[in-house]
């Protein structure tokens, strides 16, 4: 059951939005401004004609806030939790609508799944400097993409070649020895402007708040677009990224971080590992193309394909509870992985009309394949006295596992977007064939899954002429399990079902947008285990329900505001242990955020803009048993930007970003009572950019 406070906020947001559009229509009639997205439908569909909750984050927004990862870019998106592992930047942990399982395996780049391996260390990330936008689609999306989390997906769009010359050079520096340099060049290669290129690159490094642990990245993204004819275009691209240092990725016990242990607490800079065994190196190489051919005004063919190769090496010493009042128990894990993946998506889009009904038909067939060779080591190491840490212990390996993890997915889908007057309906259906085989070369055993899944979606929306669009939708999803049954076979995939209703509003002639969404998701076939058994059964069920509110508005010519609130209630509806009926941990029940930016355009402050943001997270359980909670926390971010052309430096700008302005020490979330994750300390960074 939903609480009255979120509903009251929803009504207030809708009322304020309608009042704003009434005032705008009275003062000035503006031309039509369309805000579109593609991830929810794989077609260009206006925001207020899409019967599903979506949030679009533009490049300018996250650069203004100084975000250097995709998860940080999504910090101000309602219904999304980006602090699952606190200060860690190794992966993009993006929890949507409370589904933390698979939070690093729900990202897509240019319409194709980032083919990492969520059951290993090989999950891929894309640096946001190379992206044009990020679209968050909330709720099941399997009807167009196949296996996916029921909470939704994150769709990233790359920067692509442009047919006008432009470029940028940027340098940055900050606390914790932050250093960065980047460039972005684009333009035509021929006089006829049929061929254009883009070349972007980045180098970045920093210390972290955790002892000797560092972050380091080098990336290069070349691309070329050829408009062979007025109806045919081909884009070839590559993305090359090397992370010699992957940063911190560990947690510490609840007692000692949130509560006292033997009368003391650990600081948010405490390092429990070993410098000689603190290593994470990832190299990822992607090559792909995007082909589009328009046969006529009504029929278009698109093909997207990508190859990925990645190598990951990891060593880590981590804590696992207390051995005494002063000593932490520690273990070692390490791995070497070699991953190859291919993915291709073919689409045929047709525009036609039958009587009074206008159709946008989409027929598609896609294929994904992944092979990952995995070698993992496990070991023990001496305990660590937190009152007088003495580092330099050696590791004793007690187990080595050699695995091969293979996956293939073939899917065919059809979607019909229908318009009759102001009515908009979308119907979709998809069938997938999924084959998974995980082989343990050490034991000579394997676990397999050969499954067929049917996914669907139906949505109905009415677009009023004043920009208000109420909608209702039903959608399904599936996602493979990683656990095995008593016979050693992989469990059947989880299956999700969602009912969503909401309202979207875009005042005519503006890019302002407001949305309210209420949803209920049930996920079945969740792996659960009887405490007296060593294997799992696919009999569990999780239910997620909630409400999300979002507003993007230009209040005045100078003041821009973004605000959001989400209430998410996730429960273990059915399990085989004593957690049945409990609330899922690592899920804030309440999240609220607001970001405001004011641009000065006259007087002594002309050229200056100032931004301030507040993020609030509350009611987070620390364990599945619901015995403890993470204290609520509020974070403040700030920015100052200045256009230096006002002092004679043409095309030069500077920006100062401060994350966690008040330097709040807090725990972001807990996986369980042994692993609680400190949030990021205050970060201060200045950048200077030259655009030409």
C-alpha positions as CSV (number, residue, x, y, z in Angstrom):
1,X,0.0,0.0,0.0
2,X,1.3,3.4,-0.9
3,X,1.8,6.1,1.7
4,X,-0.2,9.3,1.4
5,X,2.8,11.7,1.4
6,X,4.1,10.6,-2.1
7,X,0.6,10.8,-3.5
8,X,0.2,14.3,-2.1
9,X,3.5,15.3,-3.7
10,X,2.4,13.8,-7.0
11,X,-0.8,15.9,-7.0
12,X,1.2,19.0,-6.1
13,X,3.7,18.3,-8.9
14,X,1.0,17.8,-11.5
15,X,-0.9,20.9,-10.3
16,X,2.2,23.1,-10.4
17,X,3.1,21.8,-13.9
18,X,-0.4,22.7,-15.2
19,X,-0.2,26.1,-13.6
20,X,3.2,26.7,-15.3
21,X,1.9,25.9,-18.7
22,X,-1.1,28.1,-18.3
23,X,1.1,31.0,-17.4
24,X,3.4,30.3,-20.4
25,X,0.5,30.1,-22.8
26,X,-0.8,33.4,-21.5
27,X,2.5,35.2,-21.9
28,X,3.9,33.8,-25.1
29,X,3.1,31.3,-27.8
30,X,6.3,29.3,-28.5
31,X,7.0,26.9,-31.4
32,X,6.9,23.1,-30.8
33,X,9.9,21.7,-28.9
34,X,10.0,17.9,-29.0
35,X,11.9,15.9,-26.3
36,X,12.4,12.4,-27.6
37,X,13.9,9.1,-26.5
38,X,14.7,5.9,-28.3
39,X,15.5,3.3,-25.7
40,X,12.0,2.5,-24.6
41,X,10.7,1.8,-28.1
42,X,13.8,1.6,-30.4
43,X,12.2,4.4,-32.4
44,X,12.2,8.2,-32.1
45,X,9.3,8.7,-29.8
46,X,8.3,11.9,-27.9
47,X,8.7,11.9,-24.2
48,X,5.0,12.5,-23.6
49,X,3.9,9.8,-26.1
50,X,5.8,7.0,-24.5
51,X,3.6,4.9,-22.1
52,X,6.5,4.0,-19.8
53,X,8.6,5.9,-17.3
54,X,11.8,7.2,-18.7
55,X,14.4,9.7,-17.7
56,X,16.9,11.4,-20.1
57,X,20.2,12.7,-18.8
58,X,22.0,15.0,-21.2
59,X,25.8,15.4,-21.5
60,X,25.6,19.0,-20.3
61,X,23.8,18.0,-17.1
62,X,26.4,15.5,-15.8
63,X,29.3,17.7,-16.9
64,X,27.8,20.6,-15.0
65,X,27.7,18.4,-11.9
66,X,31.2,17.0,-12.6
67,X,30.2,13.3,-12.9
68,X,33.0,11.0,-14.1
69,X,31.1,7.8,-14.2
70,X,27.7,6.8,-15.5
71,X,26.4,5.9,-12.1
72,X,27.3,9.4,-10.8
73,X,25.6,10.9,-13.9
74,X,22.4,9.2,-12.7
75,X,22.7,10.6,-9.1
76,X,19.7,12.9,-9.6
77,X,17.4,10.4,-11.3
78,X,14.4,9.3,-9.2
79,X,13.8,5.6,-8.9
80,X,17.5,5.0,-9.3
81,X,20.0,4.2,-6.4
82,X,23.6,4.9,-7.3
83,X,25.2,4.4,-3.9
84,X,25.0,0.6,-3.7
85,X,28.8,0.2,-3.2
86,X,29.4,3.7,-1.9
87,X,32.7,5.4,-3.0
88,X,33.6,2.6,-5.4
89,X,33.9,3.6,-9.1
90,X,35.0,0.3,-10.5
91,X,31.6,-0.6,-12.0
92,X,28.5,1.3,-12.7
93,X,26.1,0.1,-10.0
94,X,22.7,1.3,-10.9
95,X,19.8,-0.1,-8.9
96,X,16.4,0.6,-10.5
97,X,13.1,0.2,-8.7
98,X,14.9,-1.8,-6.0
99,X,16.4,-4.7,-7.9
100,X,20.0,-4.7,-6.7
101,X,20.7,-8.1,-8.2
102,X,22.2,-7.5,-11.7
103,X,22.7,-3.8,-11.1
104,X,25.9,-3.8,-13.1
105,X,24.4,-5.9,-15.9
106,X,21.7,-3.6,-17.2
107,X,23.7,-1.1,-19.4
108,X,23.4,-0.8,-23.2
109,X,25.5,1.3,-25.6
110,X,24.0,2.5,-28.8
111,X,21.2,0.0,-28.5
112,X,23.4,-3.1,-27.9
113,X,23.9,-4.7,-24.6
114,X,27.3,-4.2,-23.0
115,X,28.3,-7.9,-23.0
116,X,30.1,-8.2,-19.7
117,X,29.7,-11.1,-17.4
118,X,27.8,-10.1,-14.2
119,X,28.7,-13.4,-12.5
120,X,32.4,-12.6,-12.7
121,X,34.8,-9.6,-12.5
122,X,34.3,-8.8,-16.2
123,X,31.6,-6.1,-16.2
124,X,32.3,-3.3,-18.7
125,X,32.0,0.5,-18.1
126,X,32.0,3.4,-20.6
127,X,33.4,6.7,-19.6
128,X,30.7,9.4,-19.8
129,X,33.1,11.8,-21.5
130,X,32.4,9.8,-24.7
131,X,28.7,9.9,-24.4
132,X,26.0,12.3,-25.7
133,X,23.2,11.2,-23.4
134,X,22.0,8.5,-21.0
135,X,18.4,7.3,-21.1
136,X,17.0,5.4,-18.1
137,X,14.0,3.1,-19.0
138,X,12.2,2.0,-15.8
139,X,10.5,-1.4,-15.6
140,X,10.7,-4.5,-17.7
141,X,12.3,-4.1,-21.2
142,X,12.7,-7.7,-22.4
143,X,10.2,-7.2,-25.2
144,X,12.9,-5.4,-27.2
145,X,16.2,-6.5,-25.6
146,X,15.8,-10.0,-24.2
147,X,17.3,-10.8,-20.8
148,X,17.2,-7.8,-18.6
149,X,16.5,-6.8,-15.0
150,X,12.8,-6.2,-14.2
151,X,13.9,-2.8,-12.7
152,X,14.8,-1.4,-16.1
153,X,17.9,-0.6,-18.2
154,X,20.4,2.2,-18.8
155,X,20.8,3.1,-22.5
156,X,23.9,5.2,-23.4
157,X,24.3,7.1,-26.7
158,X,27.8,7.7,-27.9
159,X,29.1,10.9,-29.4
160,X,29.1,10.5,-33.2
161,X,30.9,12.4,-36.1
162,X,29.4,15.7,-37.0
163,X,29.6,17.5,-40.4
164,X,30.7,20.8,-38.9
165,X,34.3,21.4,-37.6
166,X,34.5,21.7,-33.8
167,X,36.8,20.6,-31.0
168,X,37.6,20.8,-27.4
169,X,40.6,20.4,-25.1
170,X,40.1,20.0,-21.4
171,X,42.4,19.7,-18.4
172,X,41.5,19.2,-14.8
173,X,43.0,18.9,-11.3
174,X,41.7,18.4,-7.8
175,X,42.1,17.0,-4.3
176,X,43.3,13.4,-3.8
177,X,45.8,14.2,-6.6
178,X,43.2,14.2,-9.3
179,X,44.6,14.8,-12.8
180,X,42.9,14.6,-16.1
181,X,43.3,15.7,-19.7
182,X,40.8,15.1,-22.6
183,X,40.1,16.1,-26.2
184,X,37.3,15.8,-28.6
185,X,37.6,16.6,-32.4
186,X,35.0,16.3,-35.1
187,X,34.3,17.5,-38.6
188,X,34.0,16.6,-42.3
189,X,36.8,14.9,-44.3
190,X,35.7,15.8,-47.8
191,X,34.4,18.9,-49.7
192,X,31.1,17.3,-50.4
193,X,30.6,16.6,-46.7
194,X,29.8,13.0,-47.2
195,X,32.4,11.7,-44.8
196,X,32.9,12.9,-41.2
197,X,35.2,11.8,-38.4
198,X,35.3,12.1,-34.6
199,X,38.3,11.4,-32.4
200,X,38.0,11.7,-28.6
201,X,40.5,10.7,-25.9
202,X,41.0,10.9,-22.2
203,X,43.6,10.3,-19.5
204,X,42.7,10.4,-15.8
205,X,44.1,9.3,-12.5
206,X,43.5,9.9,-8.8
207,X,44.2,8.7,-5.4
208,X,41.3,7.4,-3.3
209,X,40.3,8.0,0.3
210,X,41.4,4.4,1.1
211,X,45.1,4.2,1.8
212,X,47.3,3.3,-1.2
213,X,44.4,2.5,-3.6
214,X,44.3,4.5,-6.9
215,X,42.2,5.0,-9.9
216,X,43.6,5.4,-13.4
217,X,42.1,5.3,-16.9
218,X,43.1,5.9,-20.5
219,X,40.5,5.8,-23.3
220,X,40.3,6.5,-27.0
221,X,37.2,6.6,-29.2
222,X,37.7,7.0,-33.0
223,X,34.7,7.0,-35.4
224,X,33.8,7.8,-39.0
225,X,30.5,8.3,-40.7
226,X,29.9,7.9,-44.4
227,X,26.7,9.2,-46.0
228,X,27.0,7.0,-49.0
229,X,23.8,8.4,-50.5
230,X,21.0,10.6,-49.2
231,X,19.3,7.4,-48.0
232,X,22.3,5.3,-46.7
233,X,24.7,6.0,-43.9
234,X,27.4,3.9,-42.3
235,X,29.2,4.6,-39.0
236,X,32.3,2.7,-38.0
237,X,33.7,3.1,-34.5
238,X,36.0,1.7,-31.9
239,X,36.3,2.2,-28.2
240,X,39.6,1.4,-26.5
241,X,39.9,1.7,-22.7
242,X,42.6,0.6,-20.3
243,X,42.1,0.9,-16.5
244,X,45.5,0.1,-14.9
245,X,44.0,0.9,-11.5
246,X,40.4,0.1,-10.7
247,X,40.0,1.8,-7.3
248,X,38.6,0.5,-4.1
249,X,35.9,-2.1,-4.0
250,X,35.3,-3.5,-0.5
251,X,33.3,-3.2,2.7
252,X,33.7,-3.3,6.4
253,X,31.5,-4.8,9.2
254,X,28.4,-3.0,10.5
255,X,29.9,-3.1,13.9
256,X,32.8,-0.7,13.5
257,X,31.3,1.4,10.8
258,X,27.8,2.3,11.8
259,X,27.9,1.0,15.4
260,X,30.8,0.9,17.8
261,X,32.8,-2.3,18.1
262,X,34.7,-2.6,21.4
263,X,34.1,1.1,21.9
264,X,35.6,2.3,18.6
265,X,34.6,3.0,15.0
266,X,36.7,2.8,11.9
267,X,37.3,5.9,9.8
268,X,35.9,6.3,6.3
269,X,39.5,6.2,5.1
270,X,40.5,2.9,6.8
271,X,42.3,0.4,4.5
272,X,42.0,-3.2,5.5
273,X,43.8,-4.7,2.5
274,X,47.4,-5.2,1.5
275,X,49.1,-3.0,-1.0
276,X,51.0,-5.9,-2.6
277,X,47.6,-7.6,-3.2
278,X,45.5,-4.6,-4.2
279,X,45.2,-4.8,-8.0
280,X,42.4,-4.3,-10.5
281,X,43.4,-4.0,-14.2
282,X,40.8,-4.0,-17.0
283,X,41.4,-3.6,-20.7
284,X,38.3,-3.5,-23.0
285,X,38.3,-3.1,-26.8
286,X,35.1,-2.7,-28.8
287,X,34.7,-2.4,-32.5
288,X,31.4,-1.9,-34.3
289,X,29.2,-0.3,-36.9
290,X,25.8,1.2,-37.4
291,X,24.2,0.9,-40.8
292,X,21.0,2.6,-41.9
293,X,19.2,2.5,-45.3
294,X,15.9,4.3,-46.0
295,X,14.1,2.5,-48.9
296,X,11.5,5.3,-49.0
297,X,9.7,7.6,-46.6
298,X,7.8,4.6,-45.1
299,X,10.5,1.8,-44.9
300,X,13.9,1.9,-43.1
301,X,16.4,-0.8,-42.3
302,X,19.0,-0.6,-39.5
303,X,21.7,-2.9,-38.4
304,X,24.0,-2.5,-35.4
305,X,26.8,-4.8,-34.6
306,X,29.7,-4.9,-32.1
307,X,32.6,-7.1,-31.1
308,X,34.1,-6.9,-27.6
309,X,37.3,-8.3,-26.1
310,X,38.3,-7.7,-22.5
311,X,41.0,-8.8,-20.1
312,X,40.6,-8.4,-16.3
313,X,43.2,-9.1,-13.6
314,X,42.3,-8.7,-10.0
315,X,43.9,-9.3,-6.6
316,X,42.2,-8.2,-3.3
317,X,42.5,-8.8,0.4
318,X,39.3,-8.1,2.2
319,X,37.8,-8.2,5.7
320,X,35.1,-10.7,6.7
321,X,34.0,-9.9,10.3
322,X,35.9,-9.6,13.6
323,X,38.2,-12.2,15.1
324,X,38.5,-10.2,18.4
325,X,37.9,-6.7,19.8
326,X,40.7,-5.4,17.7
327,X,41.4,-7.9,14.8
328,X,39.7,-8.1,11.5
329,X,39.4,-11.5,9.8
330,X,40.8,-11.3,6.3
331,X,40.7,-13.4,3.1
332,X,42.2,-13.1,-0.4
333,X,40.5,-13.5,-3.8
334,X,42.0,-13.0,-7.2
335,X,41.2,-13.7,-10.8
336,X,42.3,-13.6,-14.4
337,X,39.6,-13.4,-17.1
338,X,39.5,-13.2,-20.8
339,X,36.1,-12.3,-22.3
340,X,34.9,-12.2,-26.0
341,X,31.5,-11.2,-27.1
342,X,29.5,-10.5,-30.2
343,X,26.1,-8.8,-30.6
344,X,24.1,-7.7,-33.6
345,X,20.6,-6.2,-33.9
346,X,18.6,-6.0,-37.2
347,X,15.6,-3.7,-37.4
348,X,13.1,-3.0,-40.1
349,X,10.8,0.0,-39.4
350,X,7.7,0.6,-41.5
351,X,5.3,3.6,-41.4
352,X,1.8,2.9,-42.7
353,X,-1.8,3.7,-42.2
354,X,-4.9,1.5,-42.0
355,X,-8.1,3.5,-42.0
356,X,-7.8,6.1,-39.2
357,X,-4.9,4.3,-37.5
358,X,-1.3,5.3,-38.1
359,X,1.2,2.5,-37.5
360,X,4.9,2.5,-36.7
361,X,5.9,-1.1,-37.1
362,X,9.2,-2.5,-35.9
363,X,10.4,-6.0,-36.8
364,X,13.7,-7.1,-35.3
365,X,16.1,-10.0,-34.9
366,X,19.1,-9.9,-32.6
367,X,21.9,-12.2,-31.4
368,X,24.3,-12.1,-28.5
369,X,27.2,-14.4,-27.7
370,X,29.7,-14.3,-24.8
371,X,32.6,-16.5,-23.9
372,X,34.6,-15.9,-20.7
373,X,37.6,-17.9,-19.5
374,X,37.9,-17.5,-15.8
375,X,40.7,-18.5,-13.4
376,X,40.0,-17.6,-9.7
377,X,42.2,-18.0,-6.6
378,X,41.1,-18.0,-3.0
379,X,43.4,-17.7,0.0
380,X,43.8,-16.8,3.6
381,X,45.9,-14.1,5.2
382,X,46.8,-12.9,8.7
383,X,44.2,-10.9,10.7
384,X,44.7,-7.1,11.0
385,X,44.8,-5.2,14.2
386,X,42.8,-2.0,13.5
387,X,44.4,-0.2,16.5
388,X,47.9,-0.7,15.1
389,X,47.7,-2.0,11.5
390,X,50.8,-3.7,10.4
391,X,50.8,-4.5,6.7
392,X,53.0,-6.8,4.7
393,X,51.4,-10.3,5.4
394,X,51.6,-12.9,2.7
395,X,48.7,-14.9,1.2
396,X,48.2,-18.6,1.4
397,X,46.2,-20.0,-1.6
398,X,43.9,-22.8,-0.6
399,X,41.7,-23.2,-3.8
400,X,42.0,-22.5,-7.5
401,X,39.0,-22.6,-9.8
402,X,39.1,-22.8,-13.6
403,X,35.8,-22.0,-15.3
404,X,34.5,-21.3,-18.8
405,X,31.2,-19.3,-18.9
406,X,29.4,-19.3,-22.2
407,X,26.1,-17.6,-23.2
408,X,24.1,-17.1,-26.4
409,X,20.8,-15.5,-27.0
410,X,18.7,-15.3,-30.2
411,X,15.6,-13.1,-30.2
412,X,12.9,-12.1,-32.7
413,X,10.5,-9.3,-31.9
414,X,7.7,-7.2,-33.3
415,X,6.3,-3.9,-32.1
416,X,3.4,-1.8,-33.3
417,X,3.0,1.8,-32.2
418,X,-0.5,3.0,-33.1
419,X,-2.0,6.5,-33.2
420,X,-5.6,7.3,-33.5
421,X,-6.3,11.0,-32.9
422,X,-4.9,11.7,-29.4
423,X,-4.7,8.0,-28.5
424,X,-1.4,6.2,-28.6
425,X,-1.0,2.5,-28.1
426,X,2.0,0.2,-28.2
427,X,1.9,-3.6,-28.5
428,X,5.1,-5.7,-28.5
429,X,6.0,-9.4,-28.5
430,X,9.3,-11.2,-28.5
431,X,10.6,-14.7,-28.3
432,X,14.1,-15.6,-27.1
433,X,16.2,-18.8,-27.2
434,X,18.8,-18.7,-24.4
435,X,21.7,-21.2,-24.0
436,X,24.0,-21.0,-21.1
437,X,26.8,-23.4,-20.1
438,X,29.2,-22.9,-17.2
439,X,32.0,-25.4,-17.1
440,X,34.2,-26.1,-14.1
441,X,37.4,-27.3,-15.6
442,X,38.9,-28.0,-12.2
443,X,36.2,-30.6,-11.4
444,X,35.2,-31.6,-14.9
445,X,31.5,-30.7,-14.3
446,X,29.2,-28.2,-16.0
447,X,25.8,-26.5,-15.4
448,X,23.6,-25.8,-18.3
449,X,20.4,-24.0,-19.3
450,X,18.6,-24.3,-22.6
451,X,15.4,-22.2,-22.4
452,X,12.8,-20.4,-24.5
453,X,11.2,-17.2,-23.2
454,X,8.2,-15.1,-24.4
455,X,8.1,-11.4,-23.5
456,X,5.4,-8.8,-24.1
457,X,4.3,-5.3,-23.5
458,X,1.1,-3.3,-24.0
459,X,0.7,0.4,-23.3
460,X,-2.0,3.0,-23.8
461,X,-1.6,6.8,-23.6
462,X,-3.9,9.7,-24.3
463,X,-2.0,12.9,-25.3
464,X,-4.1,16.0,-24.5
465,X,-3.5,19.1,-26.6
466,X,-2.2,21.0,-23.5
467,X,0.7,18.5,-23.2
468,X,-0.7,16.3,-20.4
469,X,-0.5,12.6,-21.1
470,X,-1.9,10.0,-18.7
471,X,-1.0,6.3,-19.5
472,X,-1.1,2.7,-18.4
473,X,1.1,-0.2,-19.4
474,X,1.9,-3.8,-18.7
475,X,5.2,-5.4,-19.5
476,X,7.2,-8.6,-18.7
477,X,10.9,-9.5,-18.4
478,X,13.2,-12.4,-17.8
479,X,16.8,-12.7,-16.5
480,X,18.9,-15.9,-16.2
481,X,19.7,-17.2,-12.7
482,X,23.3,-17.8,-11.7
483,X,22.5,-20.5,-9.1
484,X,22.2,-24.3,-9.6
485,X,19.7,-26.9,-8.4
486,X,20.4,-30.2,-6.7
487,X,21.4,-31.8,-10.1
488,X,23.9,-29.0,-10.7
489,X,21.9,-27.4,-13.5
490,X,21.2,-23.7,-13.7
491,X,17.9,-22.6,-12.4
492,X,15.2,-21.4,-14.8
493,X,15.4,-17.7,-15.4
494,X,13.5,-15.3,-13.2
495,X,10.4,-13.8,-14.7
496,X,9.1,-10.3,-14.0
497,X,5.7,-8.7,-14.5
498,X,4.9,-5.0,-14.1
499,X,1.8,-2.9,-14.1
500,X,2.5,0.9,-14.3
501,X,0.3,3.9,-14.6
502,X,1.3,7.5,-14.7
503,X,1.1,11.0,-16.1
504,X,3.6,12.9,-18.3
505,X,3.4,16.6,-19.0
506,X,5.4,18.8,-21.4
507,X,4.2,22.4,-21.7
508,X,3.8,23.4,-25.3
509,X,6.8,25.2,-26.8
510,X,9.2,24.2,-23.9
511,X,11.7,21.5,-23.0
512,X,10.2,21.4,-19.5
513,X,8.9,18.0,-18.5
514,X,7.1,16.6,-15.5
515,X,6.2,13.0,-14.8
516,X,4.5,10.8,-12.2
517,X,4.6,7.0,-12.2
518,X,3.1,4.4,-9.9
519,X,4.2,0.8,-10.4
520,X,4.0,-2.7,-9.1
521,X,6.5,-5.4,-10.2
522,X,6.5,-9.1,-9.2
523,X,9.5,-11.2,-9.9
524,X,9.2,-15.0,-9.8
525,X,11.6,-18.0,-10.0
526,X,14.0,-16.1,-7.7
527,X,16.7,-18.4,-6.3
528,X,16.2,-19.3,-2.7
529,X,17.8,-21.9,-0.4
530,X,16.6,-23.9,2.6
531,X,19.2,-23.3,5.4
532,X,19.6,-27.1,5.7
533,X,20.3,-27.7,2.0
534,X,23.4,-26.8,-0.2
535,X,21.4,-26.2,-3.4
536,X,18.9,-23.6,-4.6
537,X,15.3,-23.8,-5.8
538,X,13.6,-21.3,-8.2
539,X,10.6,-20.8,-6.0
540,X,11.3,-17.3,-4.5
541,X,9.3,-14.2,-5.3
542,X,10.1,-10.5,-4.9
543,X,7.6,-7.7,-5.1
544,X,8.4,-4.0,-5.7
545,X,6.0,-1.2,-5.7
546,X,6.3,2.5,-5.5
547,X,5.9,6.0,-6.9
548,X,8.3,8.3,-8.8
549,X,8.1,12.0,-9.4
550,X,10.4,14.0,-11.7
551,X,10.5,17.6,-12.9
552,X,12.9,19.4,-15.3
553,X,12.0,23.1,-15.7
554,X,13.4,26.4,-16.7
555,X,11.8,28.6,-14.1
556,X,13.1,31.8,-15.5
557,X,15.6,32.7,-18.3
558,X,18.4,32.3,-15.7
559,X,17.2,29.7,-13.3
560,X,16.9,26.0,-14.2
561,X,15.6,23.4,-11.7
562,X,15.6,19.6,-11.6
563,X,13.8,17.7,-8.8
564,X,12.7,14.2,-8.0
565,X,11.3,11.9,-5.4
566,X,10.8,8.2,-5.2
567,X,9.2,5.8,-2.8
568,X,10.2,2.2,-3.3
569,X,8.9,-0.7,-1.2
570,X,10.6,-4.0,-2.1
571,X,9.7,-7.2,-0.1
572,X,10.7,-10.9,-0.2
573,X,7.2,-12.2,-0.9
574,X,8.2,-15.9,-0.9
575,X,11.4,-17.6,0.3
576,X,12.5,-20.8,1.9
577,X,14.0,-19.2,5.0
578,X,13.0,-16.7,7.7
579,X,13.4,-13.6,5.4
580,X,9.9,-14.1,3.9
581,X,7.9,-10.9,4.2
582,X,11.1,-8.8,4.9
583,X,12.1,-5.7,3.1
584,X,15.0,-6.0,0.7
585,X,18.3,-4.4,1.9
586,X,20.4,-1.9,-0.2
587,X,17.1,-0.2,-1.3
588,X,16.3,3.3,0.0
589,X,12.6,3.4,0.7
590,X,12.7,7.2,0.2
591,X,15.0,9.2,-2.1
592,X,14.6,12.9,-2.9
593,X,16.8,15.2,-4.8
594,X,16.9,18.7,-6.2
595,X,19.5,20.5,-8.4
596,X,19.3,24.2,-9.2
597,X,21.5,26.3,-11.5
598,X,21.5,30.0,-11.9
599,X,23.2,31.7,-14.9
600,X,24.2,35.4,-14.5
601,X,23.9,37.3,-17.8
602,X,24.6,40.9,-16.9
603,X,26.6,43.1,-14.6
604,X,29.9,42.2,-12.9
605,X,28.8,38.5,-12.6
606,X,28.0,38.1,-16.3
607,X,29.3,34.7,-17.6
608,X,29.1,33.1,-14.2
609,X,26.8,30.2,-13.3
610,X,26.3,28.6,-9.9
611,X,24.7,25.3,-9.1
612,X,23.6,23.6,-5.9
613,X,22.2,20.1,-5.4
614,X,20.8,18.1,-2.5
615,X,20.4,14.3,-2.4
616,X,18.5,12.5,0.4
617,X,18.4,8.7,1.1
618,X,16.4,7.2,3.9
619,X,15.0,4.0,5.4
620,X,17.7,1.5,4.1
621,X,18.0,-1.9,5.7
622,X,21.5,-3.3,6.2
623,X,20.6,-7.0,6.0
624,X,18.0,-9.3,4.7
625,X,16.9,-10.3,8.2
626,X,15.9,-6.6,8.8
627,X,17.7,-6.5,12.1
628,X,19.6,-3.3,11.4
629,X,19.3,-0.1,9.3
630,X,21.8,2.3,7.6
631,X,21.4,5.8,9.1
632,X,19.6,8.2,6.7
633,X,21.9,10.6,5.0
634,X,21.8,13.9,3.0
635,X,24.5,15.0,0.6
636,X,25.2,18.4,-0.9
637,X,26.9,19.1,-4.2
638,X,27.9,22.4,-5.7
639,X,29.4,23.9,-8.9
640,X,30.7,27.3,-10.2
641,X,31.3,27.9,-13.9
642,X,32.7,30.9,-15.7
643,X,32.9,31.9,-19.4
644,X,36.4,33.4,-19.6
645,X,35.5,35.3,-22.8
646,X,34.2,38.0,-20.4
647,X,37.8,38.7,-19.5
648,X,39.2,38.4,-23.0
649,X,39.9,34.6,-23.3
650,X,37.6,33.7,-26.2
651,X,36.2,30.1,-26.2
652,X,37.7,29.3,-22.8
653,X,35.6,28.3,-19.8
654,X,36.4,27.1,-16.3
655,X,34.4,25.0,-13.8
656,X,34.8,24.1,-10.2
657,X,32.9,21.0,-8.9
658,X,32.5,20.0,-5.3
659,X,30.9,16.7,-4.5
660,X,29.8,16.1,-0.9
661,X,30.3,19.8,-0.1
662,X,29.9,19.3,3.6
663,X,32.3,16.3,3.7
664,X,29.7,14.1,5.4
665,X,31.0,10.8,6.7
666,X,28.4,8.2,6.1
667,X,27.8,4.5,5.1
668,X,26.0,4.4,1.8
669,X,24.6,0.8,2.1
670,X,25.3,-2.7,3.4
671,X,25.3,-5.9,1.5
672,X,25.0,-7.6,4.8
673,X,26.3,-7.0,8.3
674,X,29.9,-8.0,7.2
675,X,30.0,-5.6,4.2
676,X,29.0,-2.0,4.7
677,X,30.3,0.6,2.2
678,X,31.5,4.0,3.1
679,X,30.3,6.8,0.9
680,X,32.7,9.1,-1.0
681,X,34.4,11.9,1.0
682,X,34.4,15.5,-0.3
683,X,35.8,15.8,-3.8
684,X,37.0,19.1,-5.2
685,X,38.0,19.4,-8.9
686,X,38.6,22.3,-11.3
687,X,38.6,22.0,-15.1
688,X,39.5,24.4,-17.9
689,X,38.2,23.9,-21.4
690,X,39.0,25.4,-24.7
691,X,36.3,25.0,-27.4
692,X,37.1,25.7,-31.1
